[in-house]
Amino acid sequence: MVYKFVILSDEVDDFVREIDIDSEATFMELHDAILESVGYANDQMTSFFICDDDWETGTEITQVEMDTASDVDSYVMDKTKLYELVSDEGQRLVFVFDYMNNRSFYMELKSIITSNDLPKAVCKISKGKAPAQVLDGLFMDDAAISKKDSAVFDDGGEDFLDGEGFNEDELDGLSINDNYFEE
C-alpha cells in the first residue's frame, strides 16, 4: 500500500508538500523524505507525534531511543513501520523539526492506494519555500515579535505540544483538503 501524506506549515502560507511512501516504510524513511523535500540538513533532533482530529498530540516516535518508564511504549523511527501507528485516511501527525523553538509541520494521511507498492518515497508536490530550519539564534518568542503575523506563534506561554493553550483556530488556515495545491 502507498500512503499519500500532505504536509503544511503554520509559518509559510503557500507551503505544501505531498509525499507518497510505502506503508511498510519506517518513520525514519518518512523523516528522510521530509527533510529532502524541504532541503533541511539531517543534524537536528526531530520527532513525530500521532495526533487526534483536534491536533492533540499522543504517541511520540523519536529519532533515538529515549529512557522511558517501562509502562510507556517507546517508538523509534528506524524500528517503527508506518502501518504500525498510521492506518486510517485522515490520520494527523505533527513532525517537530526544531525542538528549541517548538516548530513543526502538520501532516495528514490524505489517501491510501491499496493496489500499489513503492520502493522509495517520492515528493509528488512541492509548493512554496520551506521555513528556515533553525532561527539563527532566536527563540520563538523573539522570532514571533519580528513576524508580521505573530499571532500564529503566540501560545500564551504554554508549550504547544502539551495540549494546554492550543487554539484550534490557529490552524484554520491549515485546512488540509483536495485544493491545497491550488492558487
C-alpha positions, -999 to +999 in steps of 0.1 A: +000+000+000+011+036-006+004+063+018-001+099+005+008+124+031+001+162+028+024+184+048+017+220+057+034+247+078+018+274+100+047+297+092+045+298+054+010+302+039+018+287+005+040+258+017+027+224+007+045+191+003+028+158-008+049+127-001+039+092-013+056+064+007+050+027+011+031+017+043+059-008+050+085+021+052+098+032+086+092+066+102+129+072+095+123+068+058+094+093+061+117+116+081+144+115+054+118+121+027+105+152+045+140+166+051+149+160+015+117+177+002+124+209+022+162+209+019+169+206+056+202+191+070+199+159+090+216+174+120+187+183+143+167+162+167+132+156+154+101+136+164+067+126+150+036+128+171+004+109+163-025+133+167-062+131+171-087+151+149-081+182+171-043+181+166-039+169+202-006+150+204-003+115+216+022+088+208+057+101+201+081+085+176+117+096+184+149+096+163+168+079+191+159+056+219+147+076+250+148+064+285+111+060+294+092+043+321+087+006+314+049+010+313+052+035+284+056+022+249+087+036+232+088+041+195+120+048+175+118+060+139+142+034+123+124+005+141+088+015+136+069+009+104+043+035+093+014+010+092+020+001+129+008+035+140-009+050+110-037+031+092-066+054+086-072+081+060-074+114+077-049+104+104-030+135+116+006+138+127+030+165+138+066+165+127+087+186+151+118+198+132+130+225+156+127+215+193+145+246+206+117+268+191+089+243+191+084+245+153+066+218+134+050+206+102+014+194+102+007+162+083-024+143+073-027+109+056-047+121+027-052+088+010-042+051+009-036+035-025-041-003-019-031-016-053+005-003-054+038-006-036+065+020-037+102+011-033+112+047-023+094+077-010+085+103-036+077+140-032+048+145-056+040+181-049+064+208-037+049+242-034+063+272-016+095+277+002+100+258+034+105+279+066+141+282+078+152+250+096+166+270+125+160+305+136+195+320+136+199+320+174+165+334+181+140+316+202+104+315+191+092+343+214+118+367+199+111+355+163+073+359+168+077+395+176+096+401+144+070+382+123+042+403+108+017+376+118+030+369+153-004+357+165+003+323+149+032+319+173+017+333+205+009+303+226+003+323+258+034+309+274+022+273+271+041+245+254+023+238+221+028+201+223+014+197+258-021+204+245-025+233+270-032+267+255-035+252+220-061+270+200-075+251+170-084+284+154-046+289+149-048+261+123-079+274+104-056+284+075-041+249+075-071+231+064-060+200+045-083+195+016-082+185-020-074+221-031-043+225-011-021+230-041-043+255-060-035+292-060 
